[in-house]
Amino acid sequence: MFEIGLIRVLTSDDQDFVDMHGRLIERLYPNLNVTSACIPDQREGIHGPEQEAQAIPKIVALATERFAHKDMILVSCAEDPGVEQIREALPGVLVTGGGESAAAMALRIGGRVGVLGITDVAPKAYIRLLGDRLVGNYRPELVHSSPDLLTDAGRRSCIDTSLKMKADGCEVIALGCTGLATIGIAGQITQITGLQVVDPVIAMGACCAFHAATARAF
Amino acid sequence: MFEIGLIRVLTSDDQDFVDMHGRLIERLYPNLNVTSACIPDQREGIHGPEQEAQAIPKIVALATERFAHKDMILVSCAEDPGVEQIREALPGVLVTGGGESAAAMALRIGGRVGVLGITDVAPKAYIRLLGDRLVGNYRPELVHSSPDLLTDAGRRSCIDTSLKMKADGCEVIALGCTGLATIGIAGQITQITGLQVVDPVIAMGACCAFHAATARAF
């Protein structure tokens, strides 16, 4: 088994909620074993630079204290908070985040990419990796933070926005928040728009599957 | 099962040889079913623009005649010959190649990337996607085409070159030829250099695993 430590950046006392991304990865990719934990005191998750700055030291502490022995560490957030810092703190450990995983996958699919997220600016990995392939960043009108996605109105607003993205010429929709994986909206957006949708949690899982495969290939 | 058609760009009458990349993908990633075929009259594979130009119409013909009904089509070559053309010919079908799959994965891993291949210039996807993260392209002295990799001297030359790449500051080694997957050298290079190695066939497999996971996620 390939052992993964997954860090949630949205604090919850409900371990089932904390485990959701890890269980999705385990269900979709065999031979991966995911242990999940969340950082403390981050009830709104990360939806701007201020929350990100607060979260990074907590993310690095969780990684080094709980997951230093893992084959791979995931930061389950499209902003990739702390990913570079964990790489520096734990040089031998593979580390990735939802943003760079999704952006690399979207880049490889080809075509023009739109980001559907909860912030007014696309997460940094999408901007850095997609360059001029990025059509734009779309925040649904009623959504300002990850918990907003859990409401019916938030979900409807995401679907409406995806149709606008198609009309604007997006050929691939990259989800800009792992909260969109939590609500499992990628399949519905694909059905309604006919476009390829890249979910950052599923993309992180593919990166883990790649490294697990490389480790046992030869 | 997720059904994949894999195109080999090196002609062989030996179906076991033709099937090697597909069987590697099936072994490493469950729930994928790969059918492989090679293009005709391409005994040296592709190691330059002239062979690529000859191969592309044959690749597109094979894709449209044999694999149009598949969930995904792979062109098992780091140069990605015909990938764009198949996308145009078969708009509903997912298509990728060894080059763009490996380059996207190497980009996501982070750090400076060197390409170890059989050509004097890195395959186009590595140049396009890696930009200034690309340290350089390295061709082992004794290797000029894919069949050269099958000799002991060719293999030794690859190992020597990987050590030079490490000395030059490469942090990730992306293999620039799927013939290097055929000889299974990624594990050996990792052991000797301690660097992350991205094998384009294993990277294509991760992309298939991603799309298969997305299709059955929700």
Interface residues (C-beta under 8 A of the other chain):
Chain A: L24 L28 Y29 P30 N31 E84 R87 L94 T96 E100 S101 A103 A104 M105 L107 R108 I109 G110 L129 G184 I185 A186 G187 Q188 T190 Q196 V197 V198 D199 I202 A203 G205 A206 C207 A209 F210 A213 T214 R216 A217 F218
Chain B: L24 L28 Y29 P30 N31 E84 R87 L94 T96 E100 S101 A103 A104 M105 L107 R108 I109 G110 L129 G184 I185 A186 G187 Q188 T190 Q196 V197 V198 D199 I202 A203 G205 A206 C207 A209 F210 A213 T214 R216 A217 F218
